[in-house]
């Protein structure tokens, strides 16, 4: 959105991203470092819980196989050695997990063949029943769109396979109370692969200004999904939810984001409760990304920190030294003053 994974295969991507040669190098603190042992913030700290270990703008304003490599709204660990990246203009890229360079792209469409406003992504590899002609699992993808909103399932080649039910009140007006261009923005699967979550970006009409809904679905024994519980989450003033990603223990990493003309972006990483113990999800702040070191980054428009942009996609990609490795990407909206930028964060959740 303009300013505005179902089991995750963490182990398959840890080594690749930890050695990502295209990322600007930074010296992260290790578990054995004196700073960590004494409880001091790690090197290149954004906060005591989060450090920045690198960034790259290498894909900014590039193309691959005729597709613009930008407008990136979601990330998901994919098959071994690769990462799925979703453009909100209906392109699904497969990136090399080490270099982040594109390896492939497919185009997604709705039931009528029209493009999607695609925002959330989950790579559903373990549960796929589809087989390629060679007899190997092909994997499927769950993709949320904020137009209706909707969650659709696609094959690895972009074939539309089905659609999940959505509660009436979450539909965009006039059918429901959802805000146009402000509904299903994030999508994630809890550990175990049985609970899927989609987060609204902004409140429903009639809800408090800081309250957003998170809808769940439960996987049946046949592999499809039925509607589950609905949760509420409170954002910081003026911010919306741009992404939600499950940590290995089931708690949620939540990316809150806002934009002020002439000032720039606000981007905060929060940690919320694991869904299932009550319908209200409480949170605590992990880091305001404006407090991260810039590491030489530059911005094409005013920003509180030149590292900042319209960060919208996020994935947990592994563990290192007792911390989570988290990759974040910005949506450049194909705009000359915005940048497609990947951040690599180390998070103590």
C-alpha positions as CSV (number, residue, x, y, z in Angstrom):
1,X,0.0,0.0,0.0
2,X,1.2,3.6,-0.7
3,X,2.1,5.4,2.6
4,X,1.1,3.6,4.0
5,X,4.9,-17.6,5.7
6,X,2.4,-22.6,6.0
7,X,5.3,-23.6,8.0
8,X,8.3,-21.3,7.7
9,X,11.5,-23.1,6.6
10,X,13.8,-21.2,8.9
11,X,16.8,-23.5,8.8
12,X,17.0,-23.6,5.1
13,X,17.7,-19.9,4.8
14,X,19.8,-19.1,7.9
15,X,23.2,-19.8,6.3
16,X,22.4,-18.1,3.1
17,X,21.2,-14.8,4.5
18,X,23.8,-14.7,7.2
19,X,26.4,-14.7,4.4
20,X,24.5,-12.4,2.0
21,X,27.3,-10.8,0.1
22,X,25.3,-8.1,-1.4
23,X,24.3,-6.6,2.0
24,X,26.3,-3.7,3.3
25,X,28.5,-5.3,6.0
26,X,28.2,-4.4,9.7
27,X,29.8,-6.2,12.6
28,X,27.0,-7.7,14.7
29,X,27.5,-8.6,18.3
30,X,27.8,-12.3,19.0
31,X,26.5,-14.3,21.9
32,X,30.0,-14.3,23.4
33,X,30.7,-10.6,23.1
34,X,31.4,-8.6,26.2
35,X,28.6,-6.2,25.4
36,X,26.0,-9.0,25.3
37,X,27.5,-10.7,28.4
38,X,27.1,-7.4,30.3
39,X,23.7,-6.6,29.0
40,X,24.8,-3.6,26.9
41,X,23.2,-2.9,23.5
42,X,24.8,-4.9,20.6
43,X,26.9,-3.2,18.0
44,X,24.9,-1.2,15.5
45,X,22.0,-1.2,17.9
46,X,18.6,0.2,17.1
47,X,17.6,-0.7,20.7
48,X,18.7,-3.2,23.3
49,X,16.6,-5.8,21.5
50,X,17.4,-5.1,17.9
51,X,20.5,-4.5,15.8
52,X,21.0,-3.7,12.2
53,X,23.5,-6.0,10.5
54,X,23.3,-4.7,6.9
55,X,21.2,-3.2,4.1
56,X,21.2,-3.3,0.3
57,X,19.6,-1.1,-2.4
58,X,20.9,-3.4,-5.2
59,X,17.4,-4.2,-6.6
60,X,16.2,-0.6,-6.6
61,X,14.7,0.4,-10.0
62,X,15.7,-2.8,-11.7
63,X,13.8,-5.3,-13.9
64,X,13.9,-9.1,-14.3
65,X,12.5,-11.0,-17.2
66,X,10.5,-7.9,-18.2
67,X,9.0,-7.4,-14.7
68,X,9.8,-4.4,-12.5
69,X,11.5,-5.6,-9.3
70,X,9.9,-3.2,-6.9
71,X,6.5,-2.4,-5.2
72,X,7.6,-5.2,-2.9
73,X,5.0,-5.7,-0.1
74,X,5.8,-9.1,1.4
75,X,8.5,-11.7,1.9
76,X,8.3,-15.5,2.8
77,X,11.0,-18.2,3.2
78,X,10.5,-20.5,0.2
79,X,12.2,-23.6,-1.1
80,X,15.7,-24.4,0.0
81,X,18.0,-21.6,-1.0
82,X,15.3,-19.2,-2.1
83,X,13.0,-16.5,-0.8
84,X,9.7,-15.4,-2.2
85,X,9.0,-11.7,-2.7
86,X,5.6,-10.3,-3.6
87,X,5.0,-7.2,-5.6
88,X,1.6,-5.5,-5.0
89,X,1.4,-5.2,-8.8
90,X,0.9,-9.0,-9.1
91,X,4.4,-10.3,-9.6
92,X,5.7,-13.1,-7.4
93,X,9.5,-13.3,-7.5
94,X,11.8,-16.0,-6.3
95,X,15.0,-14.5,-4.9
96,X,18.4,-16.2,-4.2
97,X,18.6,-16.4,-0.4
98,X,22.2,-15.5,-0.4
99,X,22.5,-12.7,-2.9
100,X,18.8,-11.6,-3.0
101,X,19.0,-11.6,-6.8
102,X,15.9,-12.7,-8.7
103,X,15.8,-16.3,-10.0
104,X,12.3,-16.4,-11.4
105,X,9.0,-14.6,-11.6
106,X,5.3,-15.5,-12.1
107,X,2.3,-13.3,-12.6
108,X,-0.7,-13.6,-10.4
109,X,-4.3,-12.7,-11.2
110,X,-7.8,-12.8,-9.7
111,X,-10.7,-15.0,-11.0
112,X,-11.4,-12.6,-13.9
113,X,-7.7,-12.4,-14.9
114,X,-7.2,-8.9,-13.4
115,X,-4.2,-7.8,-11.4
116,X,-4.2,-7.9,-7.6
117,X,-3.4,-5.4,-5.0
118,X,-1.3,-8.1,-3.4
119,X,0.0,-7.4,0.1
120,X,0.6,-10.5,2.2
121,X,2.3,-13.8,1.4
122,X,2.8,-17.2,2.9
123,X,4.7,-20.1,1.2
124,X,2.8,-23.2,2.0
125,X,5.3,-25.9,1.2
126,X,4.9,-28.8,3.6
127,X,1.1,-29.1,3.2
128,X,1.0,-29.0,-0.6
129,X,-0.8,-31.9,-2.2
130,X,0.0,-30.7,-5.7
131,X,2.6,-32.6,-7.7
132,X,4.5,-31.6,-10.7
133,X,4.8,-33.8,-13.8
134,X,8.0,-35.2,-12.3
135,X,6.1,-36.3,-9.1
136,X,7.8,-33.8,-6.8
137,X,5.9,-31.3,-4.5
138,X,5.4,-28.0,-6.2
139,X,4.3,-26.0,-3.2
140,X,1.5,-23.4,-3.0
141,X,1.3,-19.7,-2.0
142,X,-1.3,-17.9,0.0
143,X,-1.7,-14.3,-1.1
144,X,-3.8,-11.6,0.5
145,X,-5.2,-8.6,-1.4
146,X,-6.6,-5.5,0.2
147,X,-9.1,-4.8,-2.6
148,X,-12.0,-6.9,-1.3
149,X,-10.1,-8.0,0.9
150,X,-9.3,-11.6,0.0
151,X,-6.9,-14.5,0.6
152,X,-6.2,-16.7,-2.4
153,X,-4.1,-19.8,-3.0
154,X,-1.8,-20.1,-6.0
155,X,0.4,-22.9,-7.4
156,X,4.1,-22.3,-7.8
157,X,3.4,-21.4,-11.5
158,X,0.8,-18.8,-10.6
159,X,-2.4,-20.8,-11.2
160,X,-5.3,-19.7,-9.0
161,X,-6.4,-22.7,-6.9
162,X,-9.0,-21.3,-4.5
163,X,-10.1,-18.6,-2.1
164,X,-10.6,-18.5,1.6
165,X,-13.8,-17.2,3.3
166,X,-13.8,-13.7,4.7
167,X,-16.1,-12.3,7.4
168,X,-18.6,-9.8,6.1
169,X,-17.6,-7.0,8.4
170,X,-14.0,-7.0,7.2
171,X,-15.1,-6.4,3.6
172,X,-14.4,-3.0,2.2
173,X,-17.3,-0.5,2.1
174,X,-20.1,-0.6,1.1
175,X,-20.3,-4.4,1.6
176,X,-18.5,-4.2,5.0
177,X,-16.7,-1.8,7.3
178,X,-13.2,-2.1,5.9
179,X,-11.3,0.9,4.6
180,X,-10.5,0.9,0.9
181,X,-6.7,0.4,0.5
182,X,-6.5,-0.4,4.2
183,X,-7.6,-4.0,4.8
184,X,-5.5,-7.2,4.6
185,X,-1.9,-6.0,4.7
186,X,-0.1,-8.8,6.5
187,X,-0.3,-12.6,6.3
188,X,1.5,-15.3,8.4
189,X,1.2,-18.9,9.6
190,X,1.7,-19.8,13.2
191,X,4.3,-22.6,14.0
192,X,2.7,-26.0,13.4
193,X,1.0,-24.8,10.2
194,X,-2.6,-25.0,11.5
195,X,-3.4,-21.3,12.1
196,X,-3.3,-18.6,9.4
197,X,-3.5,-14.9,10.3
198,X,-4.3,-11.8,8.2
199,X,-3.9,-8.4,9.7
200,X,-5.9,-5.3,8.7
201,X,-3.8,-2.2,8.1
202,X,-6.3,0.3,9.5
203,X,-9.4,0.2,11.8
204,X,-12.8,-0.7,10.5
205,X,-15.3,2.1,10.2
206,X,-16.8,2.7,13.7
207,X,-13.8,1.2,15.5
208,X,-11.4,3.2,17.7
209,X,-8.7,5.0,15.7
210,X,-5.9,2.8,17.1
211,X,-7.6,-0.6,16.9
212,X,-7.1,-3.0,14.1
213,X,-8.5,-6.5,13.5
214,X,-6.5,-9.7,12.9
215,X,-8.5,-12.5,11.4
216,X,-7.5,-16.2,11.8
217,X,-8.3,-19.4,9.9
218,X,-7.9,-23.0,11.1
219,X,-6.6,-25.7,8.7
220,X,-8.8,-28.7,8.4
221,X,-7.6,-32.3,8.1
222,X,-8.3,-31.9,4.4
223,X,-5.7,-29.1,4.1
224,X,-8.1,-26.2,3.5
225,X,-9.0,-23.4,5.9
226,X,-12.1,-22.4,7.8
227,X,-12.8,-19.2,9.6
228,X,-11.4,-18.9,13.2
229,X,-11.2,-16.4,15.9
230,X,-10.8,-12.6,15.4
231,X,-8.3,-10.6,17.5
232,X,-7.8,-7.0,18.2
233,X,-4.5,-5.1,18.3
234,X,-3.7,-1.5,19.3
235,X,-1.3,0.5,17.1
236,X,0.7,3.5,18.2
237,X,-1.1,6.8,17.4
238,X,-1.2,7.6,13.7
239,X,0.3,4.3,12.6
240,X,-1.1,1.3,10.7
241,X,0.0,-2.4,10.5
242,X,2.1,-3.0,7.4
243,X,3.2,-6.6,8.2
244,X,2.8,-9.3,10.7
245,X,5.1,-12.3,10.9
246,X,5.1,-15.3,13.4
247,X,8.2,-15.9,15.5
248,X,9.2,-19.5,16.1
249,X,7.4,-19.5,19.5
250,X,4.1,-18.2,18.0
251,X,4.4,-14.6,19.1
252,X,4.0,-12.0,16.4
253,X,6.5,-9.6,15.1
254,X,4.4,-6.6,13.9
255,X,5.6,-3.8,11.7
256,X,3.8,-0.5,12.3
257,X,4.3,2.2,9.8
258,X,3.1,5.8,9.0
259,X,4.1,8.7,6.7
260,X,4.1,12.4,7.2
261,X,4.7,14.7,4.2
262,X,7.8,16.7,4.6
263,X,9.0,14.6,7.6
264,X,9.1,11.0,6.3
265,X,8.3,7.6,7.6
266,X,7.8,6.2,11.1
267,X,8.5,2.5,11.3
268,X,8.4,0.5,14.6
269,X,8.9,-3.1,15.2
270,X,6.6,-4.5,17.9
271,X,6.3,-7.9,19.6
272,X,2.7,-9.1,20.2
273,X,1.2,-12.0,22.1
274,X,0.8,-15.4,20.6
275,X,-2.9,-15.5,19.4
276,X,-5.2,-17.9,21.3
277,X,-5.1,-16.6,24.9
278,X,-7.9,-14.1,24.7
279,X,-8.9,-12.0,21.8
280,X,-6.8,-8.9,22.7
281,X,-3.2,-9.0,21.6
282,X,-0.9,-7.0,23.8
283,X,2.5,-5.7,22.5
284,X,5.8,-4.3,23.5
285,X,8.1,-2.1,21.5
286,X,11.3,-3.8,20.2
287,X,12.7,-0.9,18.2
288,X,11.9,2.3,16.4
289,X,13.9,2.0,13.2
290,X,14.6,5.7,13.2
291,X,17.0,4.8,16.0
292,X,19.1,2.4,13.9
293,X,22.5,3.5,12.6
294,X,22.3,4.8,9.0
295,X,25.4,2.7,7.9
296,X,25.8,5.1,5.0
297,X,22.3,4.9,3.6
298,X,20.8,7.8,1.7
299,X,17.3,9.0,1.3
300,X,15.7,10.7,-1.8
301,X,13.1,12.6,0.3
302,X,13.0,13.9,3.9
303,X,13.4,11.2,6.5
304,X,14.1,11.2,10.3
305,X,16.9,8.8,9.4
306,X,18.1,8.3,5.8
307,X,17.9,4.5,6.3
308,X,14.1,4.8,6.5
309,X,11.6,4.2,3.6
310,X,8.2,2.7,3.2
311,X,9.0,-0.7,4.9
312,X,6.2,-3.2,4.2
313,X,7.5,-6.8,4.0
314,X,9.1,-8.9,6.7
315,X,10.2,-12.5,7.2
316,X,12.0,-14.4,9.9
317,X,14.8,-16.2,8.1
318,X,16.8,-18.0,10.8
319,X,18.6,-17.7,14.1
320,X,22.0,-16.5,15.1
321,X,23.6,-16.3,18.5
322,X,20.2,-16.8,20.2
323,X,18.6,-14.0,18.2
324,X,16.2,-14.1,15.3
325,X,17.4,-13.1,11.8
326,X,14.8,-10.8,10.3
327,X,14.7,-9.5,6.7
328,X,12.6,-6.3,6.0
329,X,11.9,-4.8,2.6
330,X,10.4,-1.5,1.5
331,X,7.8,-0.8,-1.2
332,X,9.1,1.9,-3.4
333,X,5.7,2.4,-5.1
334,X,7.6,2.7,-8.4
335,X,8.3,6.2,-7.2
336,X,11.5,8.1,-8.1
337,X,11.9,9.4,-4.5
338,X,11.4,6.1,-2.8
339,X,13.8,3.1,-2.7
340,X,13.5,-0.7,-2.8
341,X,15.7,-1.4,0.3
342,X,16.3,-4.6,2.2
343,X,17.3,-4.4,5.9
344,X,18.7,-7.3,7.8
345,X,18.0,-7.2,11.6
346,X,19.0,-9.3,14.5
347,X,16.2,-9.5,17.1
348,X,16.1,-10.7,20.6
349,X,12.4,-11.4,21.0
